[in-house]
């Protein structure tokens, strides 16, 4: 059975965005699901491409209208998946890549159980994750400490995912992610026997 919603989740700094970008470059049939957020836009980010950047008031209005499949407040900012994006993709037979947190991944599976494949990108260990977060230079030490604390919780949900890839070697991680997409896009009955 083909599963159109390719959902990547990981602690911050584990590499899910890198994996998502690689998959989009490798498979022309994939599209990226753009999440909504209230966090500030980083200099390199584009509204409507990286995220839909909304004010808190706009986001709360979307919640009240039932426009979000899932949403969560993380580190003082809201993040969520727009229902219209997902329903449109499924109805058109599109394959969508999601870069979401653990709660978002599980919410997508709950709402679209037959269309969703969940992939968890795990860091080799917490020390490596800490180093990666510090090397990004995008957050304060206090923010990094919060992300590391949250990572422990997120990694406790690995067993809820169809696949877990430990991102110790990036080329191996990308190769495994490609295999998963191929199996799920082609509807192979062997998809659960990959690793």
HELIX and SHEET records of a PDB file:
HELIX    1   1 UNK A   16  UNK A   26  1                                  11    
HELIX    2   2 UNK A   56  UNK A   64  1                                   9    
HELIX    3   3 UNK A   83  UNK A   91  1                                   9    
HELIX    4   4 UNK A  102  UNK A  111  1                                  10    
HELIX    5   5 UNK A  126  UNK A  136  1                                  11    
HELIX    6   6 UNK A  141  UNK A  155  1                                  15    
HELIX    7   7 UNK A  158  UNK A  160  5                                   3    
HELIX    8   8 UNK A  170  UNK A  186  1                                  17    
HELIX    9   9 UNK A  191  UNK A  193  5                                   3    
SHEET    1   A 5 UNK A  30  UNK A  32  0                                        
SHEET    2   A 5 UNK A  95  UNK A  99  1                                        
SHEET    3   A 5 UNK A   5  UNK A  10  1                                        
SHEET    4   A 5 UNK A 116  UNK A 123  1                                        
SHEET    5   A 5 UNK A 163  UNK A 167  1                                        
SHEET    1   B 4 UNK A  51  UNK A  53  0                                        
SHEET    2   B 4 UNK A  35  UNK A  37  1                                        
SHEET    3   B 4 UNK A  77  UNK A  82 -1                                        
SHEET    4   B 4 UNK A  68  UNK A  74 -1                                        
END                                                                             
